Amino acid sequence: MKITLKRTPEQLELIKAMASKNRDTAYAAQVALAEFIGPVVSEVINNAPTISNLFTPLQYNADDNPSLPLDLYYNVFDEDYIQVWSQSVAGGLPTNMVQPTASELKFTTYTLDSAVAFDRKYASRSRLDVIGKTFTRVAQEVLLKQERTSSNLLMTALAEATSGNATYSAKNRNVFRTAAAGVFQLDDINKLITKAKRVNASWSGGTPTGARHGITDLIVSPEVVEQIRSMAYQPMNTRNGATTVSGTGANQTTSTSIPATDAIRNEVWKSSGITEFFGINIQEVLELGVGKRYNDVFDTVAGATDYLQNGSTTTSAVFAGATEQILVGLDRSRDALVRAIAVDSDTGSEFNLVADDQFSIRQQRIGFYGALEEGRMVLDNRALVGLIM
């Protein structure tokens, strides 16, 4: 992610004007640059491939008191009360609110902001690279705050997601373990798709139109992508196949391992930078994996919640973050993850960037302050499924 200012005569003149000894001229130039750059920073934030942008944007006027009619987001056969996850402050502990389906959900919003400053000499010398990196830092800081807020909410909703009415409570959870500990294979993807389809019914509680896949995105660690690449040469079956005998005498060995089909192995082999597999978008994030940030968040919020053991339907155990990692499956065709974002009525921008007036002339600094107001909610955690590997 990088914001670059083009070296045009107009922009050079505007940057130099910010270093003017005339305070009114300098401040007017800062305001003009802020109005120009604000929408650009907003566009950069909204297009960054991050966990934050898994949430569907819902714009509202900055001076409005927004709400959501919950009955439009749930099945007509659902119970009278539903669970909605949200946060009252940025990065705070997600709260599970039990709401009637016929109610209007009034949600809490919060402000994510950033303030930066640079030496006035860079403006007088027309250092557009410094100015560009300054606004890149603004976008990065807001994105980082959005990531922390989004991961807390997403992992909490996933850890507590349940569906079905099986006698054994762990079978009702949307998260279960892979068939083999520490191994991700085709059988796990297959079972995850089936799980998602079962919990992700249509608005009437029946079969959705268009034969919906159940999962559109799978968010995984680099280690999981490594195992997907290994499907090009590793055995994939979970049942015993025909016995193959090789070697003679003391060197004779038998095997029931069966590889994936040639078409699948060739496809994996040719696309080492995998972005889609089995019709599912593969999103690789460095914050997932054993000992990584999002994995630790899931470990914390899962607490004493038990999930089915590897390949079992009768035994369960709590998530062990020191040795296990979580994979997150998501159906983005449903409006389950919502990000309400305030829009400035004057500029139409989601991100408001203004000239920072905290510096005196003696400090020889030029500053900018930017902020956005948003609120995040998980309206329906049936769109979330997970695998523990």
For each residue, the residues with C-beta under 8 A, 3 or more apart:
1: 44 48 136 139 140 143
2: 132 136
3: 37 40 41 44 132 133 135 136 139
4: 128 132
5: 11 15 128 131 132
6: 11 128
7: 11 12 128
8: 11 12
9: 12 13
10: 13 14
11: 5 6 7 8 14 15 128
12: 7 8 9 15 16 126 128
13: 9 10 16 17
14: 10 11 17 18 29 32 33
15: 5 11 12 18 19 29 33 123 126 127 128 131
16: 12 13 19 20 123 124 126
17: 13 14 20 25 26 28 29
18: 14 15 26 29 30 33 120 123 366
19: 15 16 26 120 121 123 124 366
20: 16 17 25 26 29
21: 26
22: 25 26
23: 26 27 361
24: 27 28
25: 17 20 22 28 29
26: 17 18 19 20 21 22 23 29 30 366
27: 23 24 30 31 355 357
28: 17 24 25 31 32
29: 14 15 17 18 20 25 26 32 33
30: 18 26 27 33 34 355 366 368
31: 27 28 34 35 354 355
32: 14 28 29 35 36
33: 14 15 18 29 30 36 37
34: 30 31 37 38 353 354 355 368
35: 31 32 38 347 353
36: 32 33 39 40
37: 3 33 34 40 41 135 353
38: 34 35 41 42 347 349 351 352 353 370
39: 36 42 43 347 349 351
40: 3 36 37 43 44 135
41: 3 37 38 44 45 135 138 139 142 351 353 370
42: 38 39 45 46 349 350 351 372
43: 39 40 46 47
44: 1 3 40 41 47 48 136 139
45: 41 42 48 139 142 143 146 350 351 372
46: 42 43 53 57 350
47: 43 44 53
48: 1 44 45 52 53 139 143
49: 53 283
50: 53 143 146 147 150
51: 54 147 150 151 154 219 285 287 294
52: 48 55 143 146 147 149 150 339
53: 46 47 48 49 50
54: 51 150 154 217 219 330 332 337
55: 52 150 337 338 339 376
56: 332 335 337 338 339
57: 46 339 341
58: 66 68 338 339 340 341
59: 340 341 342 343 350
60: 64 66 340 341 342 343
61: 64 342 343 345
62: 342 343 344 345 373
63: 345
64: 60 61 342
65: 106
66: 58 60 106 107 109 340
67: 104 105 106 107
68: 58 73 104 105 107 338 377 379
69: 72 73 104 105
70: 73 74 82 84 99 100 101 102 103 104 105 379
71: 74 101 102
72: 69
73: 68 69 70 335 336 379 380
74: 70 71 78 82 101 203 380
75: 78 201 202 203 204 205
76: 203 204 205
77: 204 205
78: 74 75 82 101 205
79: 82 101
80: 100 101
81: 98 99 100 101
82: 70 74 78 79 98 99 100 101 380
83: 96 97 98 99 160 381
84: 70 96 97 99 105 377 378 379
85: 94 95 96 97 153 156 157 377 378 381
86: 94 95 97 107 108 153 375 376 377 378
87: 90 91 92 93 94 95 108 110 149 152 153 375 376
88: 92 95 108 110
89: 92 108 110
90: 87 110 111 112 145 148 149
91: 87 145 148 149 152
92: 87 88 89 152
93: 87 152 156
94: 85 86 87 152 153 156 157 301 378
95: 85 86 87 88
96: 83 84 85 160
97: 83 84 85 86
98: 81 82 83
99: 70 81 82 83 84 103 105
100: 70 80 81 82 103
101: 70 71 74 78 79 80 81 82
102: 70 71
103: 70 99 100
104: 67 68 69 70
105: 67 68 69 70 84 99 377 379
106: 65 66 67
107: 66 67 68 86 340 375 377
108: 86 87 88 89 375
109: 66 340 342 373 374 375
110: 87 88 89 90 373 374 375
111: 90 371 372 373
112: 90 142 145 146 149 371 372 373 374
113: 142 369 370 371 372
114: 137 138 141 142 369 370 371
115: 356 367 368 369 370
116: 134 135 137 138 367 368
117: 356 359 365 366 367 368
118: 122 123 130 131 134 365 366
119: 122 364 365 366
120: 18 19 123 124 364 365 366
121: 19 124 125 364
122: 118 119 125 127 130 131
123: 15 16 18 19 118 120 126 127 131 366
124: 16 19 120 121
125: 121 122
126: 12 15 16 123
127: 15 122 123 130 131
128: 4 5 6 7 11 12 15 131 132
129: 132 133
130: 118 122 127 133 134
131: 5 15 118 122 123 127 128 134 135
132: 2 3 4 5 128 129 135 136
133: 3 129 130 136 137
134: 116 118 130 131 137 138 368
135: 3 37 40 41 116 131 132 138 139 353 368
136: 1 2 3 44 132 133 139 140
137: 114 116 133 134 140 141
138: 41 114 116 134 135 141 142 353 368 370
139: 1 3 41 44 45 48 135 136 142 143
140: 1 136 137 143 144
141: 114 137 138 144 145
142: 41 45 112 113 114 138 139 145 146 351 370 372
143: 1 45 48 50 52 139 140 146 147
144: 140 141 147 148
145: 90 91 112 141 142 148 149
146: 45 50 52 112 142 143 149 150 374
147: 50 51 52 143 144 150 151 287
148: 90 91 144 145 151 152
149: 52 87 90 91 112 145 146 152 153 376
150: 50 51 52 54 55 146 147 153 154 376
151: 51 147 148 154 155 287 293 294 297
152: 87 91 92 93 94 148 149 155 156 297 301
153: 85 86 87 94 149 150 156 157 376 377 378
154: 51 54 150 151 157 158 328 337 378 384
155: 151 152 158 159 294 297 298 301 326
156: 85 93 94 152 153 159 160 301
157: 85 94 153 154 160 161 378 381 384
158: 154 155 161 174 175 298 326 328 381 384 385 386
159: 155 156 175 298 301 302 303 305 319
160: 83 96 156 157 301 305 381
161: 157 158 173 174 175 199 381 382 384 385 386
162: 169 172 173 174
163: 172 174 198 199 382
164: 171 172 198 199
165: 172
166: 169 171 172
167: 171
168: 171 172 313 314 316
169: 162 166 172 173 306
170: 173 176 306 307 308 316
171: 164 166 167 168 308 313
172: 162 163 164 165 166 168 169
173: 161 162 169 170 176 305 307 308
174: 158 161 162 163 195 199 381 382 384 385 386
175: 158 159 161 307 326 385 386 387 388
176: 170 173 191 195 307 308 386 387 388
177: 181 307 308 309 310 311 312 324 387 388 389
178: 181 182 183 184 185 188 310 387 388 389
179: 183 185 187 188 191 238 310 311
180: 183 185 310 311
181: 177 178 310 389
182: 178 389
183: 178 179 180 227 389
184: 178 188 224 227 228 327 387 389
185: 178 179 180 188 189 227 231 234 236 238
186: 189 190 231 236 260 264 278
187: 179 190 191 236 238
188: 178 179 184 185 191 192 387 389
189: 185 186 192 193 218 277 278 280
190: 186 187 193 194
191: 176 179 187 188 194 195
192: 188 189 195 196 215 218 329 385 387
193: 189 190 196 197 213 214 215 278 280
194: 190 191 197 198 214
195: 174 176 191 192 198 199 214 385
196: 192 193 199 200 213 214 215 329 331 385
197: 193 194 200 212 213 214
198: 163 164 194 195 201
199: 161 163 164 174 195 196 382 385
200: 196 197 208 212 214 331 334 382 383
201: 75 198 204 205 206 207 208 382
202: 75 205 206 207 208 209
203: 74 75 76
204: 75 76 77 201
205: 75 76 77 78 201 202
206: 201 202
207: 201 202
208: 200 201 202 211 212
209: 202 212
210:
211: 208
212: 197 200 208 209 331 333
213: 193 196 197 216 279 280 331
214: 193 194 195 196 197 200 331
215: 192 193 196 218 280 329 330 331 385
216: 213 280 281 330 331 332 333
217: 54 280 281 283 329 330 332
218: 189 192 215 277 280 281 282 283 327 328 329 330
219: 51 54 283 285 288 327 328 329 330
220: 224 225 282 283 284 285 288 327 328
221: 224 225 284 285 286 288 289 292 295 325 327
222: 225 226 284 286 289
223: 226 227 289 290 325
224: 184 220 221 227 228 284 288 325 327 389
225: 220 221 222 228 229 274 282 284
226: 222 223 229 230
227: 183 184 185 223 224 230 231
228: 184 224 225 231 268 274 277 282
229: 225 226 232 268 272 274
230: 226 227 233 234
231: 185 186 227 228 234 236 260 264 265 268
232: 229 260 265 266 268 269
233: 230 259 265
234: 185 230 231 259
235: 257 258 259
236: 185 186 187 231 258 259 260
237: 240 241 256 257 258
238: 179 185 187
239:
240: 237 256
241: 237 256 257 258
242: 256
243: 254 255 256
244: 254 255 256
245: 252 253 254
246: 252 253 254 255
247: 251 252 253
248: 251 252
249: 252
250:
251: 247 248
252: 245 246 247 248 249
253: 245 246 247
254: 243 244 245 246
255: 243 244 246
256: 237 240 241 242 243 244
257: 235 237 241
258: 235 236 237 241
259: 233 234 235 236 265
260: 186 231 232 236 264 265 268
261: 264 265
262: 265 266
263: 266 267
264: 186 231 260 261 267 268
265: 231 232 233 259 260 261 262 268 269
266: 232 262 263 269 270
267: 263 264 270 271
268: 228 229 231 232 260 264 265 271 274 277
269: 232 265 266 272
270: 266 267
271: 267 268 274 275
272: 229 269
273:
274: 225 228 229 268 271 277 282
275: 271 281 282
276: 279 280 281 282
277: 189 218 228 268 274 280 282
278: 186 189 193
279: 213 276
280: 189 193 213 215 216 217 218 276 277 329
281: 216 217 218 275 276
282: 218 220 225 228 274 275 276 277
283: 49 217 218 219 220
284: 220 221 222 224 225
285: 51 219 220 221 288 294
286: 221 222 289 292
287: 51 147 151 292 293 294 295
288: 219 220 221 224 285 292 294 295 325 326 327 328
289: 221 222 223 286 292 295 325
290: 223 295 321 322 323 324 325
291: 295 296 321 322
292: 221 286 287 288 289 295 296 325
293: 151 287 296 297
294: 51 151 155 285 287 288 297 298 326
295: 221 287 288 289 290 291 292 298 299 321 325 326
296: 291 292 293 299 300 321
297: 151 152 155 293 294 300 301
298: 155 158 159 294 295 301 302 319 321 326
299: 295 296 302 319 320 321
300: 296 297 303
301: 94 152 155 156 159 160 297 298
302: 159 298 299 305 307 318 319
303: 159 300 318
304: 318
305: 159 160 173 302 318 319
306: 169 170 316 317 318
307: 170 173 175 176 177 302 316 317 318 319 388
308: 170 171 173 176 177 312 313 315 316
309: 177 312 315 316 317
310: 177 178 179 180 181
311: 177 179 180
312: 177 308 309 315 316
313: 168 171 308
314: 168
315: 308 309 312
316: 168 170 306 307 308 309 312
317: 306 307 309 320
318: 302 303 304 305 306 307
319: 159 298 299 302 305 307 324 326 388
320: 299 317 323 324
321: 290 291 295 296 298 299 324
322: 290 291
323: 290 320
324: 177 290 319 320 321 388 389
325: 221 223 224 288 289 290 292 295 388 389
326: 155 158 175 288 294 295 298 319 386 387 388 389
327: 184 218 219 220 221 224 288 386 387 388 389
328: 154 158 218 219 220 288 384 385 386
329: 192 196 215 217 218 219 280 384 385 386 387
330: 54 215 216 217 218 219 337 383 384 385
331: 196 200 212 213 214 215 216 334 336 383
332: 54 56 216 217 383
333: 212 216
334: 200 331 380 383
335: 56 73 338 379
336: 73 331 378 379 380 381 382 383 384
337: 54 55 56 154 330 376 377 378 379 383
338: 55 56 58 68 335 376 377 378 379
339: 52 55 56 57 58 374 375 376
340: 58 59 60 66 107 109 374 375 376 377
341: 57 58 59 60 350 372 373 374
342: 59 60 61 62 64 109 350 372 373 374
343: 59 60 61 62 348 349 350
344: 62 347 348 349 350 352
345: 61 62 63 348
346:
347: 35 38 39 344 352
348: 343 344 345
349: 38 39 42 343 344 352
350: 42 45 46 59 341 342 343 344 372
351: 38 39 41 42 45 142 370 371 372
352: 38 344 347 349 370 371 372
353: 34 35 37 38 41 135 138 368 369 370
354: 31 34 368 369 370
355: 27 30 31 34 367 368 369
356: 115 117 359 367 368 369
357: 27 367
358: 367
359: 117 356 363 365 366 367
360: 363
361: 23 364
362:
363: 359 360
364: 119 120 121 361
365: 117 118 119 120 359
366: 18 19 26 30 117 118 119 120 123 359
367: 115 116 117 355 356 357 358 359
368: 30 34 115 116 117 134 135 138 353 354 355 356
369: 113 114 115 353 354 355 356
370: 38 41 113 114 115 138 142 351 352 353 354
371: 111 112 113 114 351 352
372: 42 45 111 112 113 142 341 342 350 351 352
373: 62 109 110 111 112 341 342
374: 109 110 112 146 339 340 341 342
375: 86 87 107 108 109 110 339 340
376: 55 86 87 149 150 153 337 338 339 340
377: 68 84 85 86 105 107 153 337 338 340
378: 84 85 86 94 153 154 157 336 337 338 381 384
379: 68 70 73 84 105 335 336 337 338
380: 73 74 82 334 336 383
381: 83 85 157 158 160 161 174 336 378 384
382: 161 163 174 199 200 201 336
383: 200 330 331 332 334 336 337 380
384: 154 157 158 161 174 328 329 330 336 378 381
385: 158 161 174 175 192 195 196 199 215 328 329 330
386: 158 161 174 175 176 326 327 328 329
387: 175 176 177 178 184 188 192 326 327 329
388: 175 176 177 178 307 319 324 325 326 327
389: 177 178 181 182 183 184 188 224 324 325 326 327
